[in-house]
Amino acid sequence: MAACLQLNAKPFSPLLSPNPVSTRTRKSGRISCSAASPSKRHTITLLPGDGIGPEVISVARNVLNLAASIEGIEFKYQEVPVGGAALDLTGVPLPEETLLAAKQSDAVLLGAIGGYKWDKNEKHLKPETGLLKLREGLKVFANLRPATVLPQLVDASTLKREVAEGVDLMVVRELTGGIYFGKPRGFGTNENGEEIGFNTEVYAAYEIDRIARVAFETARKRKGKLCSVDKANVLEASMFWRKRIMAIALEYPDVELSHMYVDNAAMQLVRDPKQFDTIVTNNIFGDILSDEAS
């Protein structure tokens, strides 16, 4: 089975030919590719979610179908709701059926979560609560978030060309621990009868060790430089984070390790982003820094 990839600006749709071709040819703005018969089948759970999510997933599915036809792979899709879409359909942001489908699949493709429509919901009925439960349920503790400036888009950056050009870094964010999941958390009153809200930043050694190994392995495959970002001058949780990172570093003598406080890291990402290759940090710092890097 052969597939053709549209190179013009028209909406994408794979064109299938009943006759296989053995060579790649470029003609009239198209590329023809050969492909063997599907020999492997994989199940992918699609979670379009909210906002732009359904549009992104629709296009991504087309890309996957084309790749599958070229590589001789067959994808079986199952689409289930999550986030605000799930709230509207079922009354909860992560239905049990959605989590079960995700656990039973070979891969999960997520669109986007959240929107103004649900901002005033109680916490347990917010779309983002479904996302956190999904991460926890799938035990996806390592979030690799690349930031690369393409040559064609360097002048679109708000940074000067000499600062943005050539940026290529990876943020390795711990995803299932820290202040987003720590307990105790909630609302209450203090000794003066005033209302308070509180969260807990807590990490066990194994949580830091496993994300550290992912980060060191990632850095080893890149330029061999790893910067651990924390707030070890103030926070006990960050002091412990740095202690465990340094312990795991002994397993990777070929990787150059450095440390940076998060406030300085936020400044350096704008001032001189090319100094970074791989960054490892906790859940909340990784959330903020990777968005800044993007």
N, C-alpha and C positions, 0 to 999 in steps of 0.2 A: 504494500500500500504506500502510495506517495502522498506527500503533503506539500502545499505551496504556501509561502508566507508573503502576505501583502506588504510591500514596502512603501506604498503611498499613504496618504493621510486619511483614506476612507476607513470606515469601521472595519475592524478585523473579523475575518471569518475564514477558518481553514478550508481550503479547496481540496477535495479528495479525488484522486484519479484511480480507476480500476486497474491500470497497468503500472507495475513498479518501474522505476527508473533507477539506474545504477550510478548516475553521475549527477553532480550539482551543476545546474546551468542558470545563468542570469539572463533574463530576457523580459522586456516590457515591464520592468519594475518588480519582477517576481523571482523567487528562488525555489527551484524544485529539489526536493530531498527524497532520498530513498529510505525505506524503512522495512524492517522485517516484520513478520507476523507477531502479534503480541504473545510473549512467552511468560510474562510475569503479571500478576494481578495484585493491586494494592488498593486498600480502602482509605479514602480521605473523607473526613468529616468537615463539612463546610459550615462555618459560623459567620454569616454575613453581618449580623448585628445591626448597628444603627448608622444613621447619617450617610456618609459616603461608602460605608462598608459593603452594602449589596452591589454597588457599581464596581468597586475594586475586586470583589470576589468573582463577579461575572467575567471580567476581563482576565483575571488570573486563571480561571477555569479554562478559558480558550487557549491560553498559553500552555497550560498543563496538557491539554488534549493534543496540541501540536507536538509538544515534546514527546509525549507518549507514542504518537504515531511514528516519530522518527527513531526512537530508541527501542521500539518493540515492547512497550509496556502498556498494560491496560489499567486504567484507574476507574474504580467504582466509587461514586460519590453518594453521600447522604447529607442532606441539608437540614439543620435543626436550629431553633431560635436560641438567642442568648441576649442578655442585656435588656435594653428598653423594648426591643421587639418581643422578647420572651415575657416581659411584664405585661405588655398589651394583650398577648395571646393567652397566658397562663396565670398571670398574677404574681409570678416570682421571676427574679432575674437569671436564675440558673435552674431550669427544671431538671429533675432527676434523670429524665430520658436523655437530655442533652449531655450531661456528664457521662452517663453510661455509654452513649454512642462514641464520645470522644475517647474514652478508655479502651474501647474495643476496636478502634481504627488504627491504621498504621501511621497516620499523620493527621494533624488538625490545621486547618487554614482559617484564620480569624480575620474579619474585616475591621470593624471599629465598634467602640462601645461608648454609649452615653449621648446626652443631648439636653438642651434647655428644658424640654418637655417634662423631664423627670427630676429636675434639680431640687424641687421642693419636697420630694418624697422622703419618707423616713429612711434612716440609714439602711435598714435591712431590705428596703424596696428600691434602692438606687441601682442603676445598671452596673456601676463600678463594683458593687458588692458581688455581683455575679462573676465578674472578671477575676476578683481575688479568690473566690471559691473555686473557680476553674483552675487557676494556677496551683492552688493548694491541692485540689483533687487529683491533678495530673502529676504533681510533684515536679513541676518544671522549675527547678531552683536556679538555673543558669540562663540569663538573658544576655545574648550577644548582640550589641547594638553598634553597628559600624557607622562611621561618619567619613565620607569621602567627597571631595570637591572635584567634580568632573571638569575637564578643561573647557568644555563648551559652555559651562555655567559659572565659571569663576567670576565673571563680571556681574553676575546677578547677586553675588554675595554682598552683604552690607559691610564686610571687611575689605580692607584694601587688597588689591590683587597680590601684592608681595606677601601678605599675611595668609591669604586663603589658598593661593595656588599650591598644589601638591599635598594638601592635607589628606591624610589617610590614617585614621586611628580606629581603635576598637574599644568600646566600653563594655566590660564584663560586669553585669549588674546581678547581685544576689537578689532573688525574686520571691522567695517564700518565707523569709524571716524578717527580723528587725521590727521597726515601729509599726509597720502595716499589719503585722500579725501578733505582736507581743501582747501579753496580758500581765496585769490587769489593764483594762481600758474602759472608758465610759464617761458618765456624767455623775455628779454628786454635789455635796456641799462641804465646805471646809469648817474649821473650828469656829469661824466667825459667822457661819450660816450663809456664806456667799456661794453662789453656783460656781462649779468648776467643771472643766473637761480635762481628761487625762489619757495619755497613751504611754506605752512602755517600749523602750528600745532594748531588746534582749537578743543575744546570740549564744547558742551552744557551740562548743569547740568543733563538733562535726560539721555544723552548718558553714562555718568559716573555712574549715579545711577543704571541704569538697569544692567550694567555689574558687578557692585559691588554686587548687590543682587544675581546674578548668582554665583559669586565667594564665597560669604558668605554661600550660600546654599550648594555649592560644598564642602567647608571646613567643614561645619557642618556634612556632611555625611562621611567625612574622619576622620582626627584626631583633627579637631577643631582648626586648626592653619592657619591663612591667612597672607601672607606677600605681601604688596602693594609696587610695584617697580615704582619709578619715578625719576625725576631730579629736585626736588623741591627747591634745593639750588641755582638754576640758572634760570629755565624756569617758566614763569608765568602760562603756561598751566599745568605744573606739580604741581605748588602751588595750583591751583584750583582743580586739580585731587585729591590731598591729602585732601583738605578741604571737598570735597564731599564724599570721602571714609570714613572719620572720622564721617561724619554726618550719613551715612547709617549704620555704625558700631553700633550706638545706638540701632538699631533694632535687633542686634545679640549679646547680652551680653555674650552668651555662647561660642562665637568664639574669640580666642586670636588673636588680630590684631597687626602687626608690620609693620614698614616702612623701606625701604632700597633704597639707590640711585642706579641707574642702573649700574654704573661702578663698584661699590662694589658687586652688585648682580652677575655680569658677572664673577668676580673673585671667589666669594663664591660658585657658581655652580660647579666650578672645584676643589676648595680647600676642601669644605665640603658640598656636595649636600644633605646629609641626614638631614641637619638642616631644610630643606624646606619640607612642606607638600603641601600647595596650594599657588600659586603665582597669583596675579592679576596685570595686567599692560596694558599699552596702545598698540596701533596697532604696531608701529615700534619697540618698546622695546620687545613686545611679539613675534614678528617675529624673532628677533635676539636671544633672550634668549631661546626660545623653540627649535630653531635649535641647539644651543649650548648644551642644556640639552639632546637632542637626541643622 
